Amino acid sequence: MNPTKISTGEPGELLIQWNDGHAGRHALRTLRKYCPCAACKQAMEQGEEQTLLPILTPGQNELASVEPIGNYALQMQWKDGHKTGIYTFDYLRQICECSECLKTTGE
C-alpha cells in the first residue's frame, strides 16, 4: 500500500489517498503528538505529554513539508523546525482518523 495523493483538507488536517482506495485523514495535532522519532517517543514514554499545562511551540502543529522516504514512509517537517519523524505507511494507516477507521477502532 502506497499513497497516491497527499493534500491538506480542513485547517489542521492532512489527507492521504492510498492506492487501495482508502481515503485517510489525519489531524496534524495527532501526527505531531504521535511523532515516531526517538526524542518524541522518549518524551511520551516519560509521560511528558501529560503535563497539566502543555507548552505550545509556535508552528508545532503546522506542516512545512511532507517528503517521501523511499517506498515505505513519509518524513514530515514541522514549522517549528522538527523534522526527524519518519512515518511509515503502515504506521500512518494504524493511526488513521478517517470515519471508517475510527469505527473499527471504537474511538
FIZA-900322 format. One record per atom (N, C-alpha, C, O): residue in three letters; atom name; x, y, z. Coordinates in Angstrom, 2 decimals. Layout:
% residues N
   residuo   atomo         x         y         z
       ALA      CA         X         Y         Z
...
% end
This chain:
% residues 107
   residuo   atomo         x         y         z
       MET       N      0.84     -1.16      0.00
       MET      CA      0.00      0.00      0.00
       MET       C      0.89      1.24      0.00
       MET       O      1.83      1.36      0.79
       ASN       N      0.57      2.15     -0.91
       ASN      CA      1.33      3.39     -1.06
       ASN       C      0.37      4.56     -1.25
       ASN       O     -0.72      4.38     -1.79
       PRO       N      0.77      5.74     -0.81
       PRO      CA     -0.09      6.90     -1.06
       PRO       C     -0.03      7.30     -2.54
       PRO       O      1.03      7.24     -3.17
       THR       N     -1.17      7.71     -3.07
       THR      CA     -1.22      8.20     -4.44
       THR       C     -1.37      9.72     -4.47
       THR       O     -1.04     10.37     -5.46
       LYS       N     -1.89     10.28     -3.37
       LYS      CA     -2.07     11.73     -3.29
       LYS       C     -2.02     12.15     -1.82
       LYS       O     -2.62     11.51     -0.96
       ILE       N     -1.30     13.21     -1.57
       ILE      CA     -1.21     13.78     -0.22
       ILE       C     -1.61     15.24     -0.33
       ILE       O     -1.05     15.98     -1.15
       SER       N     -2.56     15.66      0.47
       SER      CA     -3.03     17.04      0.40
       SER       C     -3.51     17.50      1.77
       SER       O     -3.63     16.70      2.70
       THR       N     -3.78     18.78      1.87
       THR      CA     -4.37     19.31      3.10
       THR       C     -5.87     19.36      2.90
       THR       O     -6.36     19.57      1.78
       GLY       N     -6.59     19.17      3.97
       GLY      CA     -8.05     19.24      3.93
       GLY       C     -8.49     20.47      4.68
       GLY       O     -8.10     21.59      4.35
       GLU       N     -9.29     20.26      5.69
       GLU      CA     -9.69     21.34      6.58
       GLU       C     -8.42     21.87      7.25
       GLU       O     -7.40     21.18      7.28
       PRO       N     -8.47     23.08      7.80
       PRO      CA     -7.28     23.57      8.51
       PRO       C     -6.85     22.57      9.59
       PRO       O     -7.68     22.06     10.36
       GLY       N     -5.56     22.30      9.63
       GLY      CA     -5.04     21.37     10.62
       GLY       C     -5.24     19.91     10.29
       GLY       O     -5.28     19.07     11.19
       GLU       N     -5.37     19.58      8.99
       GLU      CA     -5.68     18.22      8.59
       GLU       C     -4.85     17.82      7.38
       GLU       O     -4.62     18.62      6.47
       LEU       N     -4.40     16.57      7.37
       LEU      CA     -3.67     16.00      6.24
       LEU       C     -4.50     14.85      5.68
       LEU       O     -4.97     13.99      6.42
       LEU       N     -4.68     14.85      4.37
       LEU      CA     -5.43     13.80      3.70
       LEU       C     -4.48     12.96      2.87
       LEU       O     -3.60     13.49      2.19
       ILE       N     -4.64     11.65      2.94
       ILE      CA     -3.81     10.73      2.15
       ILE       C     -4.72      9.78      1.40
       ILE       O     -5.50      9.04      2.00
       GLN       N     -4.61      9.81      0.09
       GLN      CA     -5.32      8.85     -0.76
       GLN       C     -4.36      7.69     -1.01
       GLN       O     -3.23      7.91     -1.45
       TRP       N     -4.81      6.46     -0.74
       TRP      CA     -3.97      5.28     -0.86
       TRP       C     -4.30      4.51     -2.13
       TRP       O     -5.41      4.60     -2.65
       ASN       N     -3.34      3.75     -2.61
       ASN      CA     -3.54      3.00     -3.86
       ASN       C     -4.53      1.85     -3.72
       ASN       O     -4.91      1.25     -4.73
       ASP       N     -4.96      1.53     -2.51
       ASP      CA     -6.01      0.52     -2.33
       ASP       C     -7.40      1.15     -2.24
       ASP       O     -8.38      0.46     -1.95
       GLY       N     -7.47      2.48     -2.49
       GLY      CA     -8.75      3.18     -2.47
       GLY       C     -9.09      3.84     -1.15
       GLY       O    -10.05      4.61     -1.08
       HIS       N     -8.34      3.56     -0.12
       HIS      CA     -8.62      4.15      1.20
       HIS       C     -8.34      5.66      1.17
       HIS       O     -7.32      6.09      0.63
       ALA       N     -9.24      6.43      1.76
       ALA      CA     -9.06      7.88      1.87
       ALA       C     -8.77      8.20      3.34
       ALA       O     -9.69      8.31      4.15
       GLY       N     -7.49      8.33      3.66
       GLY      CA     -7.08      8.56      5.04
       GLY       C     -7.17     10.02      5.44
       GLY       O     -7.06     10.92      4.60
       ARG       N     -7.37     10.25      6.72
       ARG      CA     -7.47     11.59      7.29
       ARG       C     -6.68     11.62      8.59
       ARG       O     -6.82     10.72      9.42
       HIS       N     -5.87     12.65      8.77
       HIS      CA     -5.07     12.79      9.97
       HIS       C     -5.12     14.22     10.47
       HIS       O     -4.89     15.16      9.70
       ALA       N     -5.41     14.40     11.73
       ALA      CA     -5.28     15.72     12.34
       ALA       C     -3.78     15.97     12.53
       ALA       O     -3.07     15.09     13.02
       LEU       N     -3.31     17.15     12.15
       LEU      CA     -1.89     17.46     12.31
       LEU       C     -1.48     17.37     13.77
       LEU       O     -0.36     16.94     14.08
       ARG       N     -2.35     17.77     14.66
       ARG      CA     -2.06     17.70     16.10
       ARG       C     -1.78     16.25     16.52
       ARG       O     -0.89     15.99     17.32
       THR       N     -2.55     15.31     15.97
       THR      CA     -2.35     13.89     16.29
       THR       C     -1.04     13.39     15.70
       THR       O     -0.28     12.68     16.37
       LEU       N     -0.76     13.76     14.45
       LEU      CA      0.50     13.34     13.84
       LEU       C      1.69     13.82     14.66
       LEU       O      2.64     13.07     14.86
       ARG       N      1.63     15.05     15.13
       ARG      CA      2.74     15.58     15.92
       ARG       C      2.81     14.89     17.28
       ARG       O      3.89     14.57     17.76
       LYS       N      1.66     14.67     17.88
       LYS      CA      1.63     14.01     19.19
       LYS       C      2.24     12.61     19.13
       LYS       O      2.93     12.19     20.05
       TYR       N      1.99     11.90     18.03
       TYR      CA      2.49     10.54     17.88
       TYR       C      3.68     10.46     16.93
       TYR       O      3.87      9.47     16.23
       CYS       N      4.49     11.53     16.91
       CYS      CA      5.70     11.53     16.10
       CYS       C      6.56     10.33     16.49
       CYS       O      6.84     10.11     17.67
       PRO       N      6.99      9.55     15.49
       PRO      CA      7.73      8.33     15.81
       PRO       C      9.23      8.50     16.01
       PRO       O      9.95      7.50     16.13
       CYS       N      9.74      9.73     16.04
       CYS      CA     11.18      9.90     16.22
       CYS       C     11.58      9.49     17.64
       CYS       O     10.75      9.43     18.54
       ALA       N     12.85      9.23     17.83
       ALA      CA     13.35      8.75     19.12
       ALA       C     13.09      9.75     20.25
       ALA       O     12.68      9.36     21.34
       ALA       N     13.31     11.03     20.00
       ALA      CA     13.12     12.04     21.05
       ALA       C     11.66     12.14     21.48
       ALA       O     11.37     12.22     22.67
       CYS       N     10.75     12.13     20.51
       CYS      CA      9.32     12.22     20.84
       CYS       C      8.83     10.95     21.54
       CYS       O      8.04     11.02     22.49
       LYS       N      9.31      9.79     21.07
       LYS      CA      8.93      8.54     21.73
       LYS       C      9.40      8.52     23.18
       LYS       O      8.66      8.10     24.07
       GLN       N     10.62      8.98     23.41
       GLN      CA     11.15      9.01     24.77
       GLN       C     10.34      9.96     25.64
       GLN       O     10.03      9.63     26.79
       ALA       N      9.98     11.11     25.12
       ALA      CA      9.17     12.06     25.88
       ALA       C      7.82     11.46     26.23
       ALA       O      7.32     11.65     27.34
       MET       N      7.22     10.73     25.28
       MET      CA      5.92     10.12     25.53
       MET       C      6.04      9.03     26.59
       MET       O      5.18      8.92     27.47
       GLU       N      7.09      8.23     26.50
       GLU      CA      7.29      7.16     27.48
       GLU       C      7.52      7.72     28.88
       GLU       O      7.14      7.09     29.87
       GLN       N      8.12      8.89     28.96
       GLN      CA      8.38      9.51     30.26
       GLN       C      7.19     10.31     30.76
       GLN       O      7.24     10.89     31.84
       GLY       N      6.11     10.33     29.97
       GLY      CA      4.89     10.99     30.41
       GLY       C      4.88     12.49     30.22
       GLY       O      4.03     13.17     30.80
       GLU       N      5.79     13.02     29.42
       GLU      CA      5.84     14.46     29.24
       GLU       C      4.62     15.01     28.53
       GLU       O      4.32     16.19     28.66
       GLU       N      3.91     14.18     27.77
       GLU      CA      2.73     14.66     27.07
       GLU       C      1.56     14.85     28.01
       GLU       O      0.53     15.39     27.60
       GLN       N      1.68     14.42     29.25
       GLN      CA      0.57     14.51     30.18
       GLN       C      0.73     15.66     31.18
       GLN       O      0.09     15.64     32.23
       THR       N      1.54     16.63     30.87
       THR      CA      1.66     17.77     31.76
       THR       C      0.34     18.51     31.78
       THR       O     -0.40     18.49     30.80
       LEU       N      0.04     19.17     32.90
       LEU      CA     -1.23     19.86     33.03
       LEU       C     -1.35     21.04     32.09
       LEU       O     -2.42     21.29     31.54
       LEU       N     -0.28     21.76     31.90
       LEU      CA     -0.29     22.92     31.02
       LEU       C      0.75     22.71     29.92
       LEU       O      1.88     23.17     30.05
       PRO       N      0.38     22.04     28.85
       PRO      CA      1.37     21.80     27.79
       PRO       C      1.83     23.12     27.17
       PRO       O      1.05     24.05     27.00
       ILE       N      3.09     23.16     26.85
       ILE      CA      3.66     24.35     26.24
       ILE       C      3.56     24.18     24.73
       ILE       O      4.10     23.23     24.17
       LEU       N      2.88     25.12     24.08
       LEU      CA      2.73     25.07     22.63
       LEU       C      3.81     25.92     22.01
       LEU       O      3.89     27.12     22.24
       THR       N      4.64     25.29     21.22
       THR      CA      5.67     25.99     20.48
       THR       C      5.05     26.49     19.19
       THR       O      4.36     25.73     18.51
       PRO       N      5.26     27.75     18.82
       PRO      CA      4.69     28.23     17.56
       PRO       C      5.12     27.34     16.39
       PRO       O      6.30     27.04     16.23
       GLY       N      4.15     26.94     15.58
       GLY      CA      4.41     26.08     14.44
       GLY       C      4.48     24.61     14.74
       GLY       O      4.67     23.79     13.84
       GLN       N      4.31     24.25     15.99
       GLN      CA      4.45     22.85     16.42
       GLN       C      3.48     21.93     15.69
       GLN       O      3.85     20.80     15.35
       ASN       N      2.27     22.37     15.45
       ASN      CA      1.27     21.53     14.79
       ASN       C      0.96     21.99     13.37
       ASN       O     -0.13     21.74     12.85
       GLU       N      1.93     22.66     12.74
       GLU      CA      1.77     23.12     11.37
       GLU       C      2.85     22.49     10.50
       GLU       O      4.03     22.53     10.85
       LEU       N      2.45     21.93      9.38
       LEU      CA      3.41     21.29      8.48
       LEU       C      4.10     22.30      7.58
       LEU       O      3.46     23.18      7.00
       ALA       N      5.41     22.17      7.46
       ALA      CA      6.17     22.96      6.49
       ALA       C      6.28     22.17      5.20
       ALA       O      6.18     22.74      4.11
       SER       N      6.48     20.84      5.32
       SER      CA      6.58     20.00      4.13
       SER       C      6.39     18.53      4.50
       SER       O      6.52     18.14      5.66
       VAL       N      6.09     17.75      3.48
       VAL      CA      5.99     16.29      3.60
       VAL       C      6.78     15.71      2.44
       VAL       O      6.51     16.02      1.27
       GLU       N      7.76     14.87      2.75
       GLU      CA      8.63     14.30      1.73
       GLU       C      8.57     12.77      1.78
       GLU       O      8.59     12.20      2.87
       PRO       N      8.51     12.11      0.63
       PRO      CA      8.56     10.64      0.63
       PRO       C      9.95     10.15      1.00
       PRO       O     10.96     10.75      0.63
       ILE       N      9.99      9.06      1.74
       ILE      CA     11.23      8.37      2.08
       ILE       C     11.14      6.99      1.43
       ILE       O     10.44      6.11      1.92
       GLY       N     11.85      6.83      0.33
       GLY      CA     11.77      5.56     -0.41
       GLY       C     10.35      5.22     -0.75
       GLY       O      9.54      6.09     -1.07
       ASN       N     10.03      3.94     -0.69
       ASN      CA      8.67      3.46     -0.96
       ASN       C      8.02      2.94      0.30
       ASN       O      7.20      2.02      0.25
       TYR       N      8.39      3.53      1.46
       TYR      CA      7.85      2.97      2.70
       TYR       C      7.41      4.01      3.73
       TYR       O      6.78      3.64      4.72
       ALA       N      7.72      5.30      3.53
       ALA      CA      7.43      6.26      4.60
       ALA       C      7.34      7.69      4.08
       ALA       O      7.68      7.99      2.94
       LEU       N      6.86      8.56      4.98
       LEU      CA      6.85     10.00      4.75
       LEU       C      7.61     10.67      5.88
       LEU       O      7.49     10.27      7.04
       GLN       N      8.38     11.68      5.56
       GLN      CA      9.05     12.46      6.58
       GLN       C      8.37     13.82      6.62
       GLN       O      8.23     14.50      5.60
       MET       N      7.95     14.21      7.80
       MET      CA      7.24     15.47      7.97
       MET       C      8.15     16.49      8.62
       MET       O      8.81     16.21      9.62
       GLN       N      8.17     17.66      8.05
       GLN      CA      8.89     18.76      8.66
       GLN       C      7.85     19.74      9.17
       GLN       O      6.97     20.18      8.43
       TRP       N      7.98     20.07     10.45
       TRP      CA      7.02     20.96     11.11
       TRP       C      7.58     22.38     11.10
       TRP       O      8.79     22.58     11.02
       LYS       N      6.69     23.34     11.18
       LYS      CA      7.10     24.74     11.09
       LYS       C      7.93     25.21     12.28
       LYS       O      8.53     26.28     12.23
       ASP       N      7.98     24.42     13.35
       ASP      CA      8.86     24.77     14.47
       ASP       C     10.27     24.21     14.27
       ASP       O     11.12     24.36     15.15
       GLY       N     10.51     23.57     13.11
       GLY      CA     11.84     23.05     12.79
       GLY       C     12.02     21.56     13.02
       GLY       O     13.01     20.99     12.56
       HIS       N     11.09     20.92     13.72
       HIS      CA     11.20     19.49     14.00
       HIS       C     11.03     18.72     12.69
       HIS       O     10.08     18.95     11.95
       LYS       N     11.96     17.78     12.41
       LYS      CA     11.88     17.04     11.15
       LYS       C     12.48     15.65     11.21
       LYS       O     12.85     15.10     10.17
       THR       N     12.60     15.06     12.38
       THR      CA     13.24     13.76     12.48
       THR       C     12.26     12.58     12.48
       THR       O     12.69     11.43     12.48
       GLY       N     10.96     12.85     12.48
       GLY      CA      9.99     11.77     12.48
       GLY       C      9.77     11.19     11.11
       GLY       O      9.44     11.92     10.17
       ILE       N      9.95      9.89     10.98
       ILE      CA      9.67      9.19      9.72
       ILE       C      8.46      8.29      9.97
       ILE       O      8.53      7.34     10.75
       TYR       N      7.37      8.61      9.30
       TYR      CA      6.10      7.93      9.48
       TYR       C      5.97      6.86      8.40
       TYR       O      5.73      7.18      7.23
       THR       N      6.11      5.59      8.78
       THR      CA      5.97      4.52      7.79
       THR       C      4.51      4.48      7.31
       THR       O      3.60      4.92      8.01
       PHE       N      4.32      3.94      6.12
       PHE      CA      2.97      3.83      5.59
       PHE       C      2.10      2.99      6.51
       PHE       O      0.94      3.32      6.75
       ASP       N      2.65      1.89      7.02
       ASP      CA      1.89      1.05      7.95
       ASP       C      1.47      1.84      9.19
       ASP       O      0.33      1.73      9.65
       TYR       N      2.38      2.63      9.73
       TYR      CA      2.08      3.42     10.92
       TYR       C      0.99      4.45     10.62
       TYR       O      0.08      4.64     11.42
       LEU       N      1.08      5.12      9.47
       LEU      CA      0.06      6.10      9.11
       LEU       C     -1.32      5.45      9.01
       LEU       O     -2.32      6.04      9.41
       ARG       N     -1.37      4.24      8.48
       ARG      CA     -2.66      3.55      8.40
       ARG       C     -3.16      3.17      9.79
       ARG       O     -4.36      3.19     10.04
       GLN       N     -2.25      2.81     10.70
       GLN      CA     -2.65      2.44     12.06
       GLN       C     -3.25      3.62     12.81
       GLN       O     -4.18      3.44     13.60
       ILE       N     -2.75      4.81     12.57
       ILE      CA     -3.23      5.98     13.32
       ILE       C     -4.20      6.84     12.50
       ILE       O     -4.46      7.99     12.84
       CYS       N     -4.74      6.27     11.42
       CYS      CA     -5.68      6.98     10.56
       CYS       C     -6.92      7.38     11.37
       CYS       O     -7.42      6.62     12.19
       GLU       N     -7.40      8.59     11.11
       GLU      CA     -8.56      9.11     11.84
       GLU       C     -9.77      9.33     10.94
       GLU       O    -10.65     10.12     11.27
       CYS       N     -9.81      8.63      9.80
       CYS      CA    -11.00      8.76      8.95
       CYS       C    -12.17      8.08      9.67
       CYS       O    -11.97      7.29     10.59
       SER       N    -13.38      8.40      9.25
       SER      CA    -14.56      7.84      9.93
       SER       C    -14.59      6.32      9.86
       SER       O    -15.01      5.67     10.82
       GLU       N    -14.15      5.75      8.74
       GLU      CA    -14.13      4.29      8.60
       GLU       C    -13.19      3.65      9.62
       GLU       O    -13.55      2.66     10.27
       CYS       N    -11.98      4.20      9.77
       CYS      CA    -11.00      3.65     10.71
       CYS       C    -11.44      3.87     12.16
       CYS       O    -11.24      3.00     13.01
       LEU       N    -12.02      5.01     12.44
       LEU      CA    -12.48      5.26     13.81
       LEU       C    -13.58      4.31     14.22
       LEU       O    -13.69      3.95     15.40
       LYS       N    -14.41      3.88     13.28
       LYS      CA    -15.46      2.89     13.58
       LYS       C    -14.85      1.56     13.97
       LYS       O    -15.33      0.91     14.90
       THR       N    -13.80      1.14     13.27
       THR      CA    -13.21     -0.16     13.54
       THR       C    -12.39     -0.17     14.82
       THR       O    -12.22     -1.22     15.44
       THR       N    -11.85      1.00     15.23
       THR      CA    -11.08      1.05     16.47
       THR       C    -11.94      1.39     17.67
       THR       O    -11.48      1.30     18.81
       GLY       N    -13.20      1.79     17.43
       GLY      CA    -14.10      2.09     18.52
       GLY       C    -13.90      3.44     19.15
       GLY       O    -14.41      3.69     20.24
       GLU       N    -13.17      4.34     18.50
       GLU      CA    -12.94      5.68     19.07
       GLU       C    -14.04      6.62     18.67
       GLU       O    -14.02      7.79     19.06
% end
